[in-house]
Amino acid sequence: MANRLTQIATRTGDDGTTGLGDGTRVAKDHLRVQAMGDVDELNSGLGVLLAEPLPDDVRSLLVTIQHELFNLGGELSIPGYSLLKDEAVAALDAALATHNAALPRLAEFILPAGTRSAALAHVSRSVARRAERAVVTLAAHEAVNDAPRQYLNRLSDLLFVLARVLNRANLDGLGGDDVYWRSERLAAQAGGSGDDAGA
């Protein structure tokens, strides 16, 4: 590993293959590599989100999640290996319950919009869903532990909740409410015009 970290351009992947953590080589479009790539993209997206002004508790939570995603990617890179702990999934459940409890109930679907930090959380949420799908697809062909799939599922839910939290944080003077989808039902409730259906 030390040599790999020092020599970034190894040229060993020029033939379209890449090395897994156990030393085996597979095609770069292998299902396992695709899942690892989606998790890596998710972690990178959280890095962009962390570059924004954030409440201290949200920042600390996201930093912890980045480390756990690195563990998750490491587990995926070594077939049959277990690295992500059940406690990591439980921690997401706890964070989800805490942050969701402080939010008003949703009466309608919301758009992935609002403040920049909230929008970035929504982008990461959608990547988390894609990473979860990739892990499910991989598990249909090879043995995969339950924790990675469960973690990604909880994380996408948590990022949805955090987007709502960040829309209300008002750290940049733009905080407010969720951006609601202007559905026909809401338009009818507003008198048919739909003018009050969204933020």
Backbone as a printed PyTorch tensor [residue, N CA C, xyz], in Angstrom:
tensor([[[  0.8240,  -1.2000,   0.0000],
         [  0.0000,   0.0000,   0.0000],
         [  0.8610,   1.2540,   0.0000]],

        [[  1.9670,   1.2360,   0.7420],
         [  2.8280,   2.4150,   0.8040],
         [  3.3480,   2.7850,  -0.5800]],

        [[  3.7470,   1.7710,  -1.3520],
         [  4.2390,   2.0410,  -2.6900],
         [  3.1310,   2.6020,  -3.5830]],

        [[  1.9190,   2.0860,  -3.4100],
         [  0.8080,   2.5570,  -4.2260],
         [  0.4830,   4.0110,  -3.9030]],

        [[  0.5920,   4.3960,  -2.6380],
         [  0.3050,   5.7730,  -2.2550],
         [  1.3900,   6.7160,  -2.7430]],

        [[  2.6270,   6.2340,  -2.8260],
         [  3.7460,   7.0630,  -3.2830],
         [  3.7450,   7.1930,  -4.7940]],

        [[  3.5210,   6.0780,  -5.4750],
         [  3.5350,   6.0690,  -6.9420],
         [  2.0940,   6.0810,  -7.4300]],

        [[  1.5420,   7.2780,  -7.6840],
         [  0.1350,   7.4050,  -8.0550],
         [ -0.1260,   6.8380,  -9.4450]],

        [[  0.7470,   7.1440, -10.4220],
         [  0.5790,   6.6400, -11.7820],
         [  1.3390,   5.3290, -11.9170]],

        [[  0.6540,   4.2010, -11.6580],
         [  1.3160,   2.8910, -11.7010],
         [  1.3040,   2.2790, -13.0960]],

        [[  0.3790,   2.7570, -13.9420],
         [  0.1960,   2.2500, -15.3100],
         [ -0.2940,   0.7980, -15.3400]],

        [[ -0.5760,   0.2150, -14.1810],
         [ -1.0530,  -1.1720, -14.1760],
         [ -2.4790,  -1.2790, -14.6780]],

        [[ -3.2000,  -0.1500, -14.7320],
         [ -4.5790,  -0.1820, -15.2020],
         [ -4.7410,   0.1580, -16.6620]],

        [[ -3.6350,   0.2800, -17.3570],
         [ -3.7220,   0.6400, -18.7680],
         [ -4.4130,  -0.4190, -19.6150]],

        [[ -4.4860,  -1.6460, -19.0960],
         [ -5.1250,  -2.7210, -19.8540],
         [ -6.6200,  -2.8270, -19.5470]],

        [[ -7.1590,  -1.8680, -18.7720],
         [ -8.5910,  -1.8880, -18.4630],
         [ -8.9440,  -2.6860, -17.2350]],

        [[ -7.9380,  -3.0640, -16.4460],
         [ -8.2030,  -3.7880, -15.2030],
         [ -7.7300,  -2.9550, -14.0190]],

        [[ -8.1770,  -3.3400, -12.8290],
         [ -7.7470,  -2.6700, -11.6110],
         [ -7.5890,  -3.7130, -10.5120]],

        [[ -6.7870,  -3.3920,  -9.5210],
         [ -6.5370,  -4.3350,  -8.4420],
         [ -7.4830,  -4.1330,  -7.2800]],

        [[ -8.0140,  -5.2250,  -6.7610],
         [ -8.8180,  -5.1790,  -5.5500],
         [ -7.9000,  -5.2340,  -4.3340]],

        [[ -8.4870,  -5.0810,  -3.1630],
         [ -7.6960,  -5.0530,  -1.9440],
         [ -7.0030,  -6.3510,  -1.6210]],

        [[ -7.5020,  -7.4540,  -2.1670],
         [ -6.8740,  -8.7500,  -1.9020],
         [ -5.8400,  -9.1180,  -2.9650]],

        [[ -5.5530,  -8.1840,  -3.8790],
         [ -4.5330,  -8.4210,  -4.8850],
         [ -5.0370,  -8.9500,  -6.2080]],

        [[ -6.2850,  -9.3980,  -6.2590],
         [ -6.8270,  -9.8880,  -7.5260],
         [ -7.1090,  -8.7160,  -8.4550]],

        [[ -7.1080,  -8.9880,  -9.7360],
         [ -7.3810,  -7.9520, -10.7230],
         [ -8.6840,  -8.2690, -11.4470]],

        [[ -9.4800,  -7.2350, -11.6460],
         [-10.7640,  -7.3800, -12.3250],
         [-10.9000,  -6.2360, -13.3160]],

        [[-11.8530,  -6.3740, -14.2350],
         [-12.1190,  -5.3140, -15.2030],
         [-12.6260,  -4.0660, -14.4800]],

        [[-12.2880,  -2.9190, -15.0280],
         [-12.6890,  -1.6700, -14.3790],
         [-14.1920,  -1.4300, -14.4020]],

        [[-14.9190,  -2.1810, -15.2410],
         [-16.3700,  -2.0660, -15.2320],
         [-17.0240,  -3.2210, -14.4680]],

        [[-16.2360,  -3.9370, -13.6620],
         [-16.7630,  -5.0100, -12.8210],
         [-17.7820,  -4.4170, -11.8560]],

        [[-18.8050,  -5.1980, -11.5150],
         [-19.8520,  -4.7100, -10.6110],
         [-19.2790,  -4.2350,  -9.2740]],

        [[-18.2620,  -4.9100,  -8.7950],
         [-17.6600,  -4.5140,  -7.5170],
         [-16.9630,  -3.1580,  -7.6510]],

        [[-16.2840,  -2.9570,  -8.7610],
         [-15.5970,  -1.6900,  -8.9810],
         [-16.6080,  -0.5690,  -9.1720]],

        [[-17.7140,  -0.8490,  -9.8440],
         [-18.7470,   0.1670, -10.0190],
         [-19.3220,   0.5980,  -8.6680]],

        [[-19.5650,  -0.3650,  -7.7830],
         [-20.0700,  -0.0380,  -6.4540],
         [-19.0530,   0.7880,  -5.6770]],

        [[-17.7870,   0.3880,  -5.7490],
         [-16.7330,   1.1540,  -5.0800],
         [-16.6610,   2.5770,  -5.6200]],

        [[-16.8140,   2.7280,  -6.9390],
         [-16.7560,   4.0490,  -7.5550],
         [-17.9020,   4.9400,  -7.1170]],

        [[-19.1000,   4.3620,  -7.0000],
         [-20.2410,   5.1540,  -6.5560],
         [-20.0680,   5.6070,  -5.1100]],

        [[-19.5090,   4.7460,  -4.2700],
         [-19.2470,   5.1240,  -2.8800],
         [-18.1890,   6.2200,  -2.8290]],

        [[-17.1770,   6.1210,  -3.6730],
         [-16.1380,   7.1440,  -3.7390],
         [-16.7260,   8.4830,  -4.1870]],

        [[-17.6010,   8.4480,  -5.1920],
         [-18.2530,   9.6720,  -5.6640],
         [-19.1030,  10.2910,  -4.5590]],

        [[-19.8010,   9.4430,  -3.8030],
         [-20.5990,   9.9170,  -2.6850],
         [-19.7300,  10.6190,  -1.6480]],

        [[-18.6030,  10.0090,  -1.3280],
         [-17.7000,  10.6010,  -0.3430],
         [-17.1470,  11.9330,  -0.8510]],

        [[-16.8490,  12.0090,  -2.1280],
         [-16.3570,  13.2530,  -2.7120],
         [-17.4300,  14.3400,  -2.6520]],

        [[-18.6780,  13.9530,  -2.8920],
         [-19.7720,  14.9030,  -2.8070],
         [-19.9330,  15.4570,  -1.4040]],

        [[-19.7460,  14.6030,  -0.4150],
         [-19.8050,  15.0840,   0.9650],
         [-18.6530,  16.0330,   1.2540]],

        [[-17.5110,  15.8070,   0.6020],
         [-16.3890,  16.7270,   0.7570],
         [-16.7260,  18.1160,   0.2470]],

        [[-17.4670,  18.1750,  -0.8610],
         [-17.8980,  19.4750,  -1.3820],
         [-18.8820,  20.1250,  -0.4020]],

        [[-19.8040,  19.3320,   0.1210],
         [-20.7590,  19.8530,   1.0980],
         [-20.0390,  20.3970,   2.3300]],

        [[-18.9880,  19.7210,   2.7520],
         [-18.2340,  20.1550,   3.9300],
         [-17.4730,  21.4550,   3.6880]],

        [[-17.3250,  21.8550,   2.4390],
         [-16.6780,  23.1280,   2.1280],
         [-17.6130,  24.3110,   2.3470]],

        [[-18.8870,  24.0180,   2.6010],
         [-19.8950,  25.0560,   2.8300],
         [-19.9800,  25.4080,   4.3160]],

        [[-20.5110,  26.5800,   4.6560],
         [-20.8230,  26.8650,   6.0640],
         [-21.8890,  25.8820,   6.5590]],

        [[-21.6390,  25.2430,   7.6900],
         [-22.5550,  24.2350,   8.2230],
         [-22.6670,  24.3870,   9.7340]],

        [[-23.7940,  23.9930,  10.3050],
         [-23.8660,  23.9090,  11.7620],
         [-22.8180,  22.9280,  12.2720]],

        [[-22.2800,  23.1950,  13.4460],
         [-21.1900,  22.3710,  13.9680],
         [-21.5700,  20.9010,  14.0910]],

        [[-22.7980,  20.6210,  14.5460],
         [-23.1920,  19.2190,  14.7270],
         [-23.3240,  18.4990,  13.3930]],

        [[-23.7950,  19.2070,  12.3690],
         [-23.8980,  18.6070,  11.0360],
         [-22.5070,  18.3590,  10.4640]],

        [[-21.6010,  19.3090,  10.6480],
         [-20.2350,  19.1370,  10.1530],
         [-19.5730,  17.9260,  10.7950]],

        [[-19.6740,  17.8250,  12.1050],
         [-19.0600,  16.6920,  12.8080],
         [-19.6480,  15.3720,  12.3310]],

        [[-20.9490,  15.3260,  12.1250],
         [-21.6160,  14.1170,  11.6550],
         [-21.1170,  13.7280,  10.2700]],

        [[-21.0100,  14.6960,   9.3720],
         [-20.5760,  14.4050,   8.0030],
         [-19.1240,  13.9350,   7.9480]],

        [[-18.2800,  14.4890,   8.8040],
         [-16.8790,  14.0370,   8.8510],
         [-16.8290,  12.5710,   9.2770]],

        [[-17.6130,  12.2240,  10.2930],
         [-17.6710,  10.8200,  10.7260],
         [-18.1660,   9.9240,   9.6010]],

        [[-19.1770,  10.3850,   8.8680],
         [-19.7300,   9.6100,   7.7610],
         [-18.6810,   9.4040,   6.6700]],

        [[-17.8740,  10.4180,   6.4020],
         [-16.8150,  10.2500,   5.4040],
         [-15.8700,   9.1110,   5.7860]],

        [[-15.5050,   9.0300,   7.0510],
         [-14.6270,   7.9560,   7.5090],
         [-15.3110,   6.5950,   7.3660]],

        [[-16.5940,   6.5400,   7.6880],
         [-17.3170,   5.2760,   7.5730],
         [-17.4650,   4.8580,   6.1130]],

        [[-17.6560,   5.8250,   5.2280],
         [-17.7290,   5.4980,   3.8060],
         [-16.4030,   4.9680,   3.2860]],

        [[-15.3030,   5.4560,   3.8580],
         [-13.9950,   4.9170,   3.4880],
         [-13.9000,   3.4620,   3.9310]],

        [[-14.4150,   3.1770,   5.1350],
         [-14.4710,   1.7890,   5.6010],
         [-15.3470,   0.9390,   4.6830]],

        [[-16.4760,   1.5080,   4.2780],
         [-17.3970,   0.7880,   3.4030],
         [-16.7270,   0.4630,   2.0740]],

        [[-16.0300,   1.4430,   1.5100],
         [-15.3160,   1.2040,   0.2570],
         [-14.2260,   0.1750,   0.4200]],

        [[-13.5520,   0.2080,   1.5640],
         [-12.5280,  -0.7950,   1.8290],
         [-13.0990,  -2.1860,   1.9110]],

        [[-14.2620,  -2.3080,   2.5260],
         [-14.9210,  -3.6140,   2.6150],
         [-15.2990,  -4.1270,   1.2330]],

        [[-15.8310,  -3.2390,   0.4000],
         [-16.2020,  -3.6510,  -0.9560],
         [-14.9840,  -4.0580,  -1.7770]],

        [[-13.8270,  -3.4880,  -1.4630],
         [-12.6300,  -3.7650,  -2.2650],
         [-12.0040,  -5.1180,  -1.9510]],

        [[-12.4440,  -5.7670,  -0.8590],
         [-11.8850,  -7.0590,  -0.4740],
         [-13.0310,  -8.0590,  -0.3370]],

        [[-13.2860,  -8.8720,  -1.3390],
         [-14.3860,  -9.8360,  -1.2630],
         [-14.2860, -10.7050,  -0.0170]],

        [[-15.4090, -10.8280,   0.6960],
         [-15.4650, -11.6620,   1.8870],
         [-14.9900, -10.9820,   3.1550]],

        [[-14.5520,  -9.7210,   3.0610],
         [-14.0010,  -9.0140,   4.2200],
         [-15.0810,  -8.1670,   4.8730]],

        [[-15.0120,  -8.0070,   6.1830],
         [-15.9550,  -7.1710,   6.9160],
         [-15.1980,  -6.0480,   7.6020]],

        [[-15.5750,  -4.8120,   7.3300],
         [-14.9000,  -3.6590,   7.9160],
         [-15.8880,  -2.6620,   8.5200]],

        [[-17.0230,  -2.4510,   7.8560],
         [-18.0440,  -1.5320,   8.3620],
         [-18.8150,  -2.2150,   9.4920]],

        [[-18.9040,  -1.5790,  10.6340],
         [-19.5190,  -2.1770,  11.8120],
         [-21.0160,  -1.8770,  11.8670]],

        [[-21.7600,  -2.7610,  12.5610],
         [-23.1880,  -2.5380,  12.7510],
         [-23.4340,  -1.2430,  13.5200]],

        [[-22.4800,  -0.8740,  14.3800],
         [-22.6280,   0.3540,  15.1580],
         [-22.6940,   1.5890,  14.2610]],

        [[-22.0670,   1.5120,  13.0890],
         [-22.1000,   2.6400,  12.1630],
         [-23.5180,   2.8590,  11.6310]],

        [[-24.2170,   1.7680,  11.3440],
         [-25.6030,   1.8610,  10.8960],
         [-26.4770,   2.3990,  12.0240]],

        [[-26.2520,   1.9200,  13.2280],
         [-27.0240,   2.3820,  14.3860],
         [-26.8120,   3.8720,  14.6280]],

        [[-25.5950,   4.3570,  14.4010],
         [-25.3030,   5.7780,  14.5910],
         [-26.0920,   6.6260,  13.5950]],

        [[-26.2530,   6.1370,  12.3740],
         [-27.0640,   6.8600,  11.3970],
         [-28.5240,   6.8860,  11.8120]],

        [[-29.0140,   5.7620,  12.3390],
         [-30.3910,   5.7160,  12.8300],
         [-30.6120,   6.7560,  13.9250]],

        [[-29.6570,   6.8620,  14.8380],
         [-29.7700,   7.8190,  15.9320],
         [-29.7550,   9.2560,  15.4160]],

        [[-28.8470,   9.5480,  14.4870],
         [-28.7670,  10.8920,  13.9210],
         [-30.0380,  11.2380,  13.1540]],

        [[-30.5600,  10.2540,  12.4290],
         [-31.7900,  10.4640,  11.6690],
         [-32.9470,  10.8160,  12.5970]],

        [[-33.0660,  10.0770,  13.6990],
         [-34.1430,  10.3320,  14.6490],
         [-33.9990,  11.7100,  15.2870]],

        [[-32.7890,  12.0770,  15.6390],
         [-32.5420,  13.3610,  16.2980],
         [-32.8800,  14.5370,  15.3950]],

        [[-32.3630,  14.5190,  14.1710],
         [-32.5690,  15.6550,  13.2730],
         [-33.9970,  15.7100,  12.7410]],

        [[-34.6050,  14.5640,  12.5110],
         [-35.9630,  14.5480,  11.9770],
         [-36.9750,  15.0430,  13.0060]],

        [[-36.6790,  14.7780,  14.2820],
         [-37.6010,  15.1800,  15.3440],
         [-37.7510,  16.6920,  15.4330]],

        [[-36.7550,  17.4220,  14.9860],
         [-36.7870,  18.8830,  15.0750],
         [-37.4450,  19.5430,  13.8640]],

        [[-37.8820,  18.7470,  12.8910],
         [-38.4490,  19.2960,  11.6570],
         [-39.9680,  19.1830,  11.6510]],

        [[-40.6490,  20.1290,  11.0030],
         [-42.1060,  19.9980,  10.8440],
         [-42.4290,  18.8500,   9.8980]],

        [[-43.5810,  18.2440,  10.0940],
         [-43.9930,  17.1450,   9.2290],
         [-44.2200,  17.6510,   7.8140]],

        [[-43.8930,  16.8030,   6.8400],
         [-44.0920,  17.1700,   5.4430],
         [-45.5210,  16.8600,   5.0160]],

        [[-46.1490,  17.8380,   4.3740],
         [-47.4910,  17.6310,   3.8480],
         [-47.4640,  17.3710,   2.3480]],

        [[-46.3120,  17.5640,   1.7360],
         [-46.1790,  17.4210,   0.2890],
         [-44.7340,  17.0910,  -0.0500]],

        [[-44.5090,  16.5930,  -1.2630],
         [-43.1510,  16.3350,  -1.7160],
         [-42.3820,  17.6530,  -1.8350]],

        [[-41.0680,  17.5630,  -1.6240],
         [-40.2360,  18.7510,  -1.7790],
         [-39.2610,  18.5530,  -2.9340]],

        [[-38.8290,  19.6670,  -3.4910],
         [-37.8550,  19.6340,  -4.5730],
         [-36.4390,  19.6280,  -3.9920]],

        [[-35.4720,  19.0660,  -4.7150],
         [-34.0750,  19.1000,  -4.2580],
         [-33.4890,  20.4810,  -4.5040]],

        [[-33.8370,  21.4210,  -3.6570],
         [-33.4880,  22.8170,  -3.8840],
         [-33.4240,  23.5570,  -2.5520]],

        [[-33.1900,  24.8570,  -2.6440],
         [-33.1030,  25.7000,  -1.4590],
         [-31.7530,  26.3690,  -1.3810]],

        [[-31.1480,  26.3630,  -0.2130],
         [-29.8150,  26.9220,  -0.0680],
         [-28.8020,  26.0310,  -0.7790]],

        [[-27.6160,  26.5650,  -1.0190],
         [-26.5800,  25.7910,  -1.7050],
         [-26.2220,  24.5300,  -0.9220]],

        [[-26.0850,  24.6530,   0.3870],
         [-25.7250,  23.4810,   1.1900],
         [-26.8180,  22.4210,   1.1450]],

        [[-28.0800,  22.8470,   1.1790],
         [-29.1860,  21.8900,   1.0950],
         [-29.1960,  21.2010,  -0.2600]],

        [[-28.9690,  21.9710,  -1.3240],
         [-28.9480,  21.3840,  -2.6660],
         [-27.8160,  20.3710,  -2.8000]],

        [[-26.6570,  20.6750,  -2.2140],
         [-25.5360,  19.7310,  -2.2580],
         [-25.8480,  18.4670,  -1.4660]],

        [[-26.5720,  18.6130,  -0.3600],
         [-26.9890,  17.4360,   0.4060],
         [-27.9180,  16.5650,  -0.4310]],

        [[-28.7940,  17.1950,  -1.2150],
         [-29.6910,  16.4330,  -2.0900],
         [-28.9090,  15.7150,  -3.1870]],

        [[-27.8850,  16.3550,  -3.7380],
         [-27.0580,  15.6880,  -4.7450],
         [-26.4140,  14.4440,  -4.1400]],

        [[-25.8530,  14.5800,  -2.9470],
         [-25.2370,  13.4280,  -2.2860],
         [-26.2720,  12.3630,  -1.9590]],

        [[-27.4790,  12.7910,  -1.6110],
         [-28.5550,  11.8240,  -1.3510],
         [-28.8220,  10.9630,  -2.5750]],

        [[-28.8890,  11.5900,  -3.7450],
         [-29.1720,  10.8290,  -4.9580],
         [-28.0130,   9.9120,  -5.3270]],

        [[-26.7860,  10.3460,  -5.0590],
         [-25.6270,   9.4770,  -5.3070],
         [-25.6400,   8.3030,  -4.3260]],

        [[-26.0580,   8.5550,  -3.0920],
         [-26.1570,   7.4620,  -2.1070],
         [-27.1460,   6.4090,  -2.5770]],

        [[-28.2490,   6.8350,  -3.1690],
         [-29.2230,   5.8850,  -3.7030],
         [-28.6110,   5.0620,  -4.8420]],

        [[-27.8430,   5.7300,  -5.6920],
         [-27.1950,   5.0060,  -6.7930],
         [-26.1800,   4.0040,  -6.2470]],

        [[-25.4120,   4.4230,  -5.2460],
         [-24.4420,   3.5110,  -4.6360],
         [-25.1440,   2.3150,  -4.0050]],

        [[-26.2960,   2.5660,  -3.3840],
         [-27.0680,   1.4670,  -2.8030],
         [-27.5220,   0.4990,  -3.8880]],

        [[-28.0030,   1.0360,  -5.0050],
         [-28.4200,   0.1640,  -6.1080],
         [-27.2500,  -0.6600,  -6.6300]],

        [[-26.0670,  -0.0500,  -6.6940],
         [-24.8900,  -0.7670,  -7.1820],
         [-24.5280,  -1.9110,  -6.2410]],

        [[-24.6470,  -1.6800,  -4.9420],
         [-24.3470,  -2.7280,  -3.9680],
         [-25.3760,  -3.8540,  -4.0630]],

        [[-26.6410,  -3.4950,  -4.2450],
         [-27.6870,  -4.5190,  -4.4090],
         [-27.4150,  -5.3540,  -5.6550]],

        [[-27.0420,  -4.7080,  -6.7440],
         [-26.7220,  -5.4400,  -7.9800],
         [-25.5310,  -6.3610,  -7.7700]],

        [[-24.5000,  -5.8710,  -7.0970],
         [-23.3340,  -6.7030,  -6.8080],
         [-23.7200,  -7.9080,  -5.9660]],

        [[-24.5760,  -7.6820,  -4.9620],
         [-24.9740,  -8.7610,  -4.0520],
         [-25.7900,  -9.8470,  -4.7510]],

        [[-26.3830,  -9.5130,  -5.8950],
         [-27.1200, -10.5210,  -6.6610],
         [-26.1860, -11.4750,  -7.3910]],

        [[-24.8930, -11.1130,  -7.4660],
         [-23.9250, -11.9420,  -8.1840],
         [-22.8050, -12.4760,  -7.2980]],

        [[-22.5130, -11.7500,  -6.2130],
         [-21.4380, -12.1550,  -5.3170],
         [-21.8740, -11.9260,  -3.8730]],

        [[-21.2120, -12.5990,  -2.9520],
         [-21.5320, -12.4310,  -1.5370],
         [-21.1090, -11.0410,  -1.0710]],

        [[-22.0510, -10.3180,  -0.4680],
         [-21.7930,  -8.9900,   0.0870],
         [-22.4580,  -8.9310,   1.4560]],

        [[-21.7850,  -8.3710,   2.4230],
         [-22.3550,  -8.2450,   3.7600],
         [-23.5540,  -7.2910,   3.7370]],

        [[-24.3990,  -7.3910,   4.7690],
         [-25.5920,  -6.5580,   4.8400],
         [-25.2740,  -5.1030,   5.1780]],

        [[-24.2390,  -4.8610,   5.9760],
         [-23.9780,  -3.5260,   6.5070],
         [-23.7910,  -2.4600,   5.4190]],

        [[-23.0370,  -2.7040,   4.3490],
         [-22.8870,  -1.6620,   3.3230],
         [-24.2170,  -1.2240,   2.7190]],

        [[-25.0710,  -2.1820,   2.3860],
         [-26.3730,  -1.8420,   1.8100],
         [-27.2170,  -1.0610,   2.8150]],

        [[-27.2460,  -1.5250,   4.0560],
         [-28.0340,  -0.8570,   5.0910],
         [-27.5090,   0.5560,   5.3640]],

        [[-26.1930,   0.6970,   5.3800],
         [-25.5980,   2.0080,   5.6610],
         [-25.9810,   3.0100,   4.5810]],

        [[-25.8880,   2.6130,   3.3330],
         [-26.2090,   3.5170,   2.2340],
         [-27.6890,   3.8680,   2.2220]],

        [[-28.5250,   2.9040,   2.5770],
         [-29.9570,   3.1620,   2.6530],
         [-30.2700,   4.1990,   3.7270]],

        [[-29.7050,   4.0200,   4.9120],
         [-29.9260,   4.9850,   5.9990],
         [-29.3310,   6.3440,   5.6610]],

        [[-28.1610,   6.3300,   5.0100],
         [-27.4810,   7.5830,   4.7160],
         [-28.2850,   8.4260,   3.7410]],

        [[-28.8880,   7.8090,   2.7500],
         [-29.6980,   8.5900,   1.8140],
         [-30.8790,   9.2300,   2.5360]],

        [[-31.4990,   8.5000,   3.4620],
         [-32.5780,   9.0760,   4.2610],
         [-32.0710,  10.2410,   5.1110]],

        [[-30.9160,  10.0430,   5.7300],
         [-30.3580,  11.0830,   6.5830],
         [-30.0170,  12.3370,   5.7840]],

        [[-29.4760,  12.1690,   4.5920],
         [-29.1270,  13.3270,   3.7690],
         [-30.3670,  14.1040,   3.3380]],

        [[-31.4740,  13.4090,   3.1380],
         [-32.7300,  14.0930,   2.8550],
         [-33.1280,  14.9710,   4.0420]],

        [[-33.0320,  14.4040,   5.2290],
         [-33.3730,  15.1490,   6.4430],
         [-32.3980,  16.3040,   6.6590]],

        [[-31.1090,  16.0560,   6.4390],
         [-30.1190,  17.1170,   6.6280],
         [-30.3280,  18.2530,   5.6280]],

        [[-30.7850,  17.9410,   4.4270],
         [-31.0860,  18.9990,   3.4590],
         [-32.1670,  19.9160,   4.0160]],

        [[-33.1660,  19.3280,   4.6530],
         [-34.2270,  20.1340,   5.2760],
         [-33.6650,  20.9560,   6.4320]],

        [[-32.7840,  20.3430,   7.2110],
         [-32.1430,  21.0600,   8.3130],
         [-31.3460,  22.2430,   7.7860]],

        [[-30.5890,  22.0200,   6.7170],
         [-29.7300,  23.0690,   6.1680],
         [-30.5380,  24.1890,   5.5250]],

        [[-31.7050,  23.8770,   4.9900],
         [-32.5520,  24.9430,   4.4480],
         [-33.0390,  25.8830,   5.5410]],

        [[-33.0440,  25.4020,   6.7720],
         [-33.4990,  26.2240,   7.8930],
         [-32.3420,  26.8120,   8.7050]],

        [[-31.1100,  26.4460,   8.3700],
         [-29.9700,  26.8620,   9.1930],
         [-29.6760,  28.3510,   9.0710]],

        [[-29.9800,  28.9310,   7.9020],
         [-29.8340,  30.3760,   7.6940],
         [-28.4060,  30.8610,   7.9430]],

        [[-27.4220,  30.0390,   7.6080],
         [-26.0270,  30.4350,   7.8300],
         [-25.5590,  31.4780,   6.8290]],

        [[-26.2020,  31.5420,   5.6730],
         [-25.7960,  32.5020,   4.6490],
         [-26.8630,  33.5680,   4.4180]],

        [[-27.8090,  33.6550,   5.3480],
         [-28.8710,  34.6430,   5.2150],
         [-29.9720,  34.2400,   4.2590]],

        [[-29.9250,  33.0150,   3.7410],
         [-30.9000,  32.5720,   2.7560],
         [-31.7840,  31.4450,   3.2690]],

        [[-31.6610,  31.1380,   4.5390],
         [-32.4390,  30.0280,   5.0930],
         [-33.9230,  30.3290,   5.1050]],

        [[-34.7120,  29.2890,   5.1250],
         [-36.1590,  29.4760,   5.1490],
         [-36.8700,  28.1640,   5.3190]],

        [[-37.4940,  27.7000,   4.2590],
         [-38.3250,  26.5070,   4.3240],
         [-37.9460,  25.5800,   3.1800]],

        [[-38.5660,  24.4200,   3.1730],
         [-38.4020,  23.5150,   2.0500],
         [-39.0110,  24.1360,   0.7890]],

        [[-38.5290,  23.6970,  -0.3630],
         [-39.0990,  24.1320,  -1.6370],
         [-40.0770,  23.0500,  -2.0740]],

        [[-41.3530,  23.3820,  -2.0460],
         [-42.3820,  22.3750,  -2.2650],
         [-42.7100,  22.1860,  -3.7400]],

        [[-43.0090,  20.9400,  -4.0870],
         [-43.4860,  20.6140,  -5.4210],
         [-44.8850,  21.2000,  -5.5880]],

        [[-45.1270,  21.8890,  -6.6870],
         [-46.4390,  22.4890,  -6.9240],
         [-47.3720,  21.4500,  -7.5340]],

        [[-47.9340,  20.6410,  -6.6990],
         [-48.8210,  19.5770,  -7.1750],
         [-50.2120,  20.1250,  -7.4570]],

        [[-50.9930,  19.3700,  -8.2080],
         [-52.3620,  19.7810,  -8.5070],
         [-53.1950,  19.8430,  -7.2310]],

        [[-52.9160,  18.9490,  -6.2890],
         [-53.6700,  18.9430,  -5.0370],
         [-53.4260,  20.2180,  -4.2510]],

        [[-52.1630,  20.6350,  -4.1620],
         [-51.8590,  21.8740,  -3.4500],
         [-52.4520,  23.0800,  -4.1720]],

        [[-52.4150,  23.0430,  -5.4890],
         [-52.9820,  24.1450,  -6.2570],
         [-54.4750,  24.2820,  -5.9850]],

        [[-55.1650,  23.1310,  -5.9100],
         [-56.5990,  23.1620,  -5.6270],
         [-56.8640,  23.7140,  -4.2310]],

        [[-56.0430,  23.3160,  -3.2800],
         [-56.2060,  23.8140,  -1.9150],
         [-55.9560,  25.3210,  -1.8250]],

        [[-55.1100,  25.8240,  -2.7210],
         [-54.7980,  27.2560,  -2.7180],
         [-55.7930,  28.0610,  -3.5530]],

        [[-56.8520,  27.4000,  -4.0000],
         [-57.8660,  28.1210,  -4.7510],
         [-57.7370,  27.9610,  -6.2520]],

        [[-56.9100,  26.9990,  -6.6460],
         [-56.7970,  26.6990,  -8.0650],
         [-55.6700,  27.4130,  -8.7670]],

        [[-55.0730,  28.4220,  -8.1130],
         [-54.0190,  29.1640,  -8.8020],
         [-52.6630,  28.5240,  -8.6410]],

        [[-52.4290,  27.8550,  -7.5110],
         [-51.1360,  27.2470,  -7.2660],
         [-50.0990,  28.2360,  -6.8240]],

        [[-50.4740,  29.5300,  -6.6400],
         [-49.4910,  30.5510,  -6.3150],
         [-48.8310,  30.3380,  -4.9610]],

        [[-49.5550,  29.7100,  -4.0330],
         [-49.0210,  29.5360,  -2.6840],
         [-48.5100,  28.1310,  -2.4510]],

        [[-48.3360,  27.3640,  -3.5370],
         [-48.0020,  25.9590,  -3.3750],
         [-46.5530,  25.7080,  -3.0840]],

        [[-45.6790,  26.6760,  -3.3040],
         [-44.2570,  26.4130,  -3.0870],
         [-43.5410,  27.6250,  -2.5420]],

        [[-42.3030,  27.3450,  -2.1150],
         [-41.5000,  28.4480,  -1.5670],
         [-40.6430,  29.0450,  -2.6590]]])
